[in-house]
Amino acid sequence: MNNSSASVTSIAQCLQNEKIAMHQLTTLLKDEETALVNNDIESLTQTISAKNDLVRNMSDLERQRNLLFQNLGYSDPATNLPDYLRSGVADDAIKELWDSILALSAQAKENNRTNGLLISRKLSQNQAALSIFQQGNPTASLYGPNGQSSIQTSPIKGLIVR
């Protein structure tokens, strides 16, 4: 196997790993959506933790891919793969892997947008519930933005206690 075919194999393996990771991300985002809809805090916490780990792994895979392309003489990470695909060196399998990654990425983006909308809605509902509790009570805001009590106590002057 010559250096060029070894590089093609390495790039294909890296893209396969990225495709698997992107598929896992879309699954986790769907799990996150389910947890948000069901108010399942425990599941949401686990999903967010898994998602954070996966995103770190995906960043490592991207760095690995960029290093492979640097070794082939491509210097700009943003155009490495498109330039490589146009070069004629890439086979159909690599092109299909990249197309799959792009499709999964678009799905992940949409899932993430949906989750953002769900979170915004939940936040609005919580703020509305809090405002009901705070109506007519000037001391209802117990904590300020710094996490400290915002209720100020002052001694009452002129009061004689017997």
SEZAVO-124988 format. One line per 5 residues: number of its first residue (from 0); their letters; for each residue z, x, y of N, C-alpha, C, O. Coordinates in steps of 0.1 Angstrom, whole numbers, plus 5000, padded with zeros to 4 digits. Each point is the difference from the previous one (the first is absolute). Layout:
NUM> a> Z/X/Y/Z/X/Y/Z/X/Y/Z/X/Y | ...
# end
This chain:
0> mnnss> 5000/5009/4988/5000/4991/5012/5000/5009/5012/5009/5009/5002 | 4981/4989/5007/5000/5008/5012/5009/4995/5011/5006/4989/4998 | 4995/5018/5013/5010/4997/5010/4997/4986/5007/5009/4993/5003 | 4978/5004/4998/4996/4988/5006/5003/4988/4991/5006/4990/5005 | 4992/5011/4982/5003/4989/4992/5016/4999/4998/5005/4989/4998
5> asvts> 5002/5022/5003/5014/4999/5000/5006/4993/5012/5009/4992/4999 | 4984/5010/5012/5004/4994/5013/4998/4985/4999/5008/4992/5004 | 4980/5004/4990/4997/4986/4999/5010/4993/4991/5004/4989/5003 | 5000/5018/4986/5010/4994/4991/5013/4999/5007/5007/4990/4998 | 4997/5020/5010/5013/5000/5007/5000/4988/5010/5010/4993/5002
10> iaqcl> 4979/5006/5005/4999/4990/5010/5000/4986/4994/5007/4991/5005 | 4986/5007/4984/5000/4988/4993/5014/4996/4995/5004/4989/5001 | 5003/5021/4994/5014/4997/4995/5009/4997/5011/5009/4991/4999 | 4990/5016/5012/5008/4997/5012/4997/4986/5005/5009/4992/5003 | 4978/5004/4998/4997/4986/5004/5005/4990/4990/5004/4989/5005
15> qneki> 4995/5014/4983/5005/4991/4990/5015/4997/5002/5005/4989/4999 | 5003/5022/5004/5014/4999/5003/5002/4992/5012/5010/4992/5001 | 4982/5010/5009/5001/4992/5013/4997/4985/4997/5007/4992/5006 | 4983/5006/4986/4997/4986/4997/5012/4993/4993/5003/4989/5003 | 5003/5018/4987/5012/4994/4993/5011/4998/5010/5006/4989/5000
20> amhql> 4996/5020/5009/5011/4999/5010/4997/4988/5010/5009/4992/5003 | 4979/5007/5001/4996/4989/5009/5001/4986/4993/5005/4991/5006 | 4992/5009/4981/5002/4987/4993/5015/4997/4999/5004/4988/5001 | 5004/5022/4996/5015/4998/5000/5005/4995/5013/5009/4992/5001 | 4985/5013/5010/5004/4996/5013/4997/4985/5003/5008/4993/5005
25> ttllk> 4980/5003/4991/4997/4986/5002/5009/4991/4992/5003/4989/5004 | 5001/5016/4984/5009/4992/4991/5014/4999/5007/5006/4990/5000 | 4998/5021/5005/5014/5001/5007/5000/4991/5012/5009/4993/5003 | 4979/5007/5004/5000/4991/5012/5000/4985/4997/5006/4992/5007 | 4988/5005/4981/5000/4986/4996/5015/4997/4995/5005/4989/5003
30> deeta> 5001/5020/4990/5014/4998/4997/5009/4999/5012/5009/4991/5000 | 4988/5016/5010/5008/4999/5013/4998/4986/5006/5009/4994/5005 | 4978/5001/4995/4998/4987/5005/5007/4989/4992/5006/4991/5006 | 4995/5011/4981/5007/4990/4992/5015/5001/5003/5007/4989/5002 | 4998/5023/5000/5015/5001/5003/5003/4994/5014/5010/4994/5002
35> lvnnd> 4980/5008/5008/5002/4994/5013/5000/4985/5000/5008/4993/5006 | 4983/5001/4986/4998/4986/4999/5013/4994/4994/5005/4989/5003 | 5000/5018/4986/5011/4995/4993/5014/5004/5005/5010/4997/4994 | 4990/5010/5017/5012/5005/5006/5008/5008/4990/5013/5000/5000 | 4981/5008/4992/5006/5008/4989/5002/5014/5006/4992/5009/4998
40> ieslt> 5020/4993/5008/5003/5012/5007/5001/5012/4990/4995/5011/5003 | 5011/4987/4985/5001/5011/4990/4986/5005/4996/4998/5012/4999 | 4993/4978/4998/4987/5004/4996/4992/5007/5012/4993/5009/4998 | 5009/4986/5013/4994/5005/5012/5005/5015/5002/4991/5008/5003 | 5021/4994/4996/5006/5014/5001/4994/5009/4990/4996/5012/5003
45> qtisa> 5003/4984/4985/4994/5008/4989/4985/5003/5003/4995/5011/4998 | 4998/4979/5006/4986/5001/5003/4997/5009/5011/4991/5009/5000 | 5017/4990/5011/4998/5009/5011/5003/5015/4996/4993/5009/5005 | 5017/4993/4987/5003/5013/4995/4989/5006/4992/4995/5011/5002 | 4999/4981/4989/4989/5004/4992/4988/5003/5008/4992/5009/4998
50> kndlv> 5006/4982/5012/4988/5002/5009/5001/5013/5008/4990/5007/5002 | 5022/4996/5003/5002/5013/5007/4997/5012/4991/4994/5009/5005 | 5011/4990/4983/4997/5011/4991/4985/5002/4997/4995/5011/5000 | 4999/4977/4998/4985/5000/4997/4992/5006/5012/4991/5007/4998 | 5013/4989/5014/4993/5005/5012/5001/5015/5001/4991/5007/5004
55> rnmsd> 5021/4998/4993/5002/5015/5000/4990/5006/4990/4994/5010/5003 | 5006/4984/4985/4991/5005/4990/4985/5000/5004/4992/5009/4998 | 5004/4980/5009/4987/4998/5005/4996/5011/5010/4989/5005/5001 | 5021/4998/5008/4998/5011/5010/4998/5013/4993/4991/5008/5004 | 5016/4995/4985/4998/5012/4992/4986/5000/4994/4994/5011/5000
60> lerqr> 5002/4978/4995/4986/4999/4994/4990/5003/5011/4990/5007/4997 | 5012/4988/5014/4990/5002/5011/4999/5014/5004/4990/5006/5002 | 5022/5001/4999/5000/5014/5003/4993/5008/4989/4993/5010/5003 | 5010/4986/4985/4993/5007/4988/4985/4999/5001/4992/5009/4998 | 5003/4978/5006/4986/4998/5001/4994/5008/5011/4990/5007/4999
65> nllfq> 5017/4994/5013/4995/5008/5011/5000/5014/4997/4991/5007/5004 | 5018/4998/4988/5000/5014/4996/4988/5003/4991/4994/5011/5001 | 5003/4980/4990/4988/5002/4991/4988/5001/5009/4991/5008/4997 | 5008/4983/5013/4988/5001/5009/5000/5012/5008/4989/5006/5003 | 5022/4999/5002/5001/5012/5007/4994/5012/4992/4993/5008/5004
70> nlgys> 5011/4992/4983/4995/5010/4991/4985/4999/4998/4994/5010/4996 | 5000/4979/5006/4986/4998/4999/4993/5003/5013/4987/5000/5001 | 5021/5003/5010/4994/5003/5013/5000/4989/5010/4994/5002/5011 | 5012/4987/4986/5000/4989/5009/5013/5001/5008/5011/5002/4994 | 4988/4998/5019/5012/5003/5008/5006/4988/5007/5012/5000/5005
75> dpatn> 4981/4988/4996/5006/4989/5007/5004/4989/4990/4991/4994/4994 | 5022/5004/5005/5005/4990/4990/4994/4986/5002/4999/4993/4991 | 4998/5004/5021/4995/4986/5003/4986/4998/4995/4996/4989/4997 | 4996/5022/5002/4987/4998/4996/4997/5007/4986/4988/5000/4995 | 5022/5006/4999/4998/5007/4988/4993/4992/4989/4989/5004/4996
80> lpdyl> 5016/4985/5001/4995/4992/4989/4986/4994/5004/4991/5001/4992 | 5008/4993/5019/4986/4994/5004/4990/5011/5000/4989/4998/4995 | 5014/5014/5010/4990/5011/5000/4997/5004/4986/4989/5003/4996 | 5021/4998/4995/4999/5004/4986/4991/4990/4993/4991/5003/4992 | 5011/4984/5010/4993/4989/4994/4985/5001/5004/4991/4997/4992
85> rsgva> 5006/5007/5020/4986/5001/5005/4994/5013/4996/4987/5001/5000 | 5021/5009/4995/4994/5013/4997/4992/5000/4987/4992/5009/4998 | 5009/4981/4994/4993/4999/4987/5007/5007/4989/4995/4999/4988 | 5016/5007/5014/5008/5006/4990/5008/4990/4992/5002/5001/4988 | 5003/4989/5019/5008/4990/4995/4992/4991/4990/4989/4996/5003
90> ddaik> 5017/5001/4986/4993/4991/4990/5004/4986/5003/5008/4997/5008 | 4986/4994/4984/5002/4985/5003/5014/4997/4997/5006/4991/5006 | 5001/5015/4984/5014/4997/4997/5009/5003/5012/5009/4992/5003 | 4988/5019/5004/5009/5003/5012/4997/4989/5011/5009/4996/5007 | 4978/5001/4995/4997/4990/5010/5007/4986/4996/5005/4993/5009
95> elwds> 4995/5004/4979/5006/4987/4995/5015/5001/5002/5007/4990/5005 | 4999/5021/4992/5015/5002/5003/5003/4998/5014/5009/4993/5004 | 4983/5014/5005/5003/4999/5014/4998/4985/5005/5008/4995/5008 | 4982/4999/4988/4998/4985/5003/5011/4992/4996/5005/4991/5007 | 5001/5012/4981/5011/4992/4995/5012/5003/5009/5008/4990/5003
100> ilals> 4994/5022/5001/5012/5004/5008/4999/4992/5014/5009/4995/5005 | 4979/5005/5000/4998/4993/5013/5002/4985/4999/5006/4994/5008 | 4990/5000/4981/5002/4986/4998/5015/4997/4998/5005/4990/5005 | 5002/5018/4987/5014/4999/4998/5008/5002/5013/5010/4993/5003 | 4985/5016/5005/5006/5003/5013/4999/4988/5009/5010/4996/5007
105> aqake> 4978/4998/4993/4999/4988/5008/5009/4988/4996/5005/4993/5008 | 4996/5006/4979/5009/4990/4994/5015/5003/5004/5007/4991/5004 | 4997/5022/4995/5013/5004/5004/5003/4997/5015/5011/4996/5004 | 4979/5007/5004/5001/4997/5014/5002/4985/5003/5009/4996/5008 | 4984/4996/4985/5002/4985/5002/5013/4995/4994/5007/4992/5007
110> nnrtn> 4997/5014/4982/5014/4996/4995/5011/5004/5009/5009/4993/5003 | 4989/5019/5003/5010/5005/5010/5000/4991/5012/5011/4998/5006 | 4978/4998/4999/4999/4991/5011/5007/4987/4998/5007/4995/5008 | 4991/5000/4980/5006/4987/4995/5016/5002/5000/5007/4991/5005 | 4997/5020/4990/5015/5003/4999/5005/5001/5014/5012/4996/5003
115> gllis> 4981/5010/5006/5004/5002/5014/5002/4986/5007/5009/4998/5007 | 4982/4993/4990/5001/4986/5005/5012/4993/4994/5007/4993/5008 | 4995/5009/4979/5012/4994/4994/5013/5005/5006/5009/4993/5003 | 4992/5020/5000/5011/5006/5006/5002/4995/5014/5012/4997/5004 | 4978/5002/5003/5001/4995/5014/5005/4985/5000/5008/4997/5008
120> rklsq> 4987/4995/4983/5004/4986/4999/5015/5000/4996/5008/4992/5006 | 4997/5016/4985/5014/5000/4996/5008/5005/5012/5011/4994/5002 | 4985/5016/5005/5007/5004/5012/5001/4989/5010/5011/4999/5006 | 4979/4994/4997/5000/4989/5009/5010/4989/4996/5007/4995/5008 | 4993/5002/4979/5009/4990/4994/5014/5005/5002/5009/4992/5004
125> nqaal> 4994/5020/4993/5014/5006/5002/5004/5000/5014/5012/4996/5003 | 4979/5007/5006/5003/5000/5015/5003/4986/5004/5009/4997/5009 | 4983/4993/4986/5002/4986/5004/5014/4995/4995/5007/4993/5007 | 4997/5011/4981/5013/4996/4994/5011/5006/5008/5010/4994/5003 | 4988/5019/5001/5011/5006/5008/5001/4994/5014/5011/4998/5005
130> sifqq> 4978/4998/5001/5001/4994/5013/5007/4987/4999/5007/4996/5010 | 4992/4996/4979/5007/4988/4999/5015/5002/5000/5008/4993/5006 | 4997/5018/4987/5014/5003/4999/5005/5005/5014/5012/4998/5003 | 4979/5008/5005/5004/5006/5013/4999/4990/5011/5005/5004/5011 | 4990/4984/4987/4998/4991/5012/5014/4996/5005/5009/4996/4993
135> gnpta> 4991/5005/5021/5012/4996/5007/5012/5009/4998/5011/4997/5004 | 4988/5014/4990/5011/5009/4998/4996/5014/5005/4993/5008/4995 | 5013/4995/5017/4996/5013/5007/5005/5012/4992/4995/5011/5002 | 5014/4987/4989/5005/5012/4993/4994/5000/4986/5005/5007/4991 | 4984/4986/5006/4995/4999/4987/4993/5013/4995/5000/5002/4988
140> slygp> 4996/5006/5022/4994/5012/4996/5011/5010/4998/5005/5006/5009 | 4999/4996/4978/5011/5008/4998/4997/5015/5000/5009/5008/5003 | 4979/4996/4994/4997/5014/5000/4988/5003/5008/4990/4992/5001 | 5010/5019/5006/4989/5004/5009/4990/5009/4992/5002/5001/4988 | 4988/5003/5019/4989/5008/4993/5005/5013/4993/4994/5005/4991
145> ngqss> 5018/5000/5015/5005/5013/4994/5009/4997/4988/5006/5009/4995 | 4996/4978/5001/5008/4997/4989/5015/4998/5003/5008/4998/4991 | 4996/5004/5022/5013/4999/5004/5003/4986/5005/4991/4993/5004 | 5022/5003/4995/5003/4986/5005/4997/4999/5015/5002/5009/5008 | 4992/4979/4995/4996/4998/5014/5010/4991/5007/4999/4997/5012
150> iqtsp> 5011/4999/4981/5010/4991/5006/5010/5009/5007/5006/5009/4994 | 4996/4988/5019/5009/5008/5008/5013/4992/5002/5000/4988/5003 | 5011/5019/4994/5013/4994/5003/5006/5006/5012/4998/5012/5002 | 5008/4980/5006/5007/5005/5012/5013/4993/5001/5002/4988/4996 | 5008/5020/5008/5013/4994/5001/5000/4989/5011/4993/5000/5010
155> ikgli> 5015/4989/4987/5001/4989/5010/5011/5004/5010/5011/5002/4996 | 4985/4998/5016/5010/5004/5011/5007/4988/5004/4995/4989/5001 | 5018/5013/5002/5008/4989/5005/5006/4991/4989/5006/4990/5004 | 4993/5014/4984/5005/4991/4989/5014/5006/4996/5001/5012/4997 | 5009/4980/5003/5013/5004/4995/5003/4994/4987/4999/4988/4998
160> vr> 5003/5020/4992/5003/4995/4987/5015/5001/4998/5006/5010/5002 | 5000/4979/4993/5015/5000/4998/5003/4999/4986/5011/5000/4996
# end
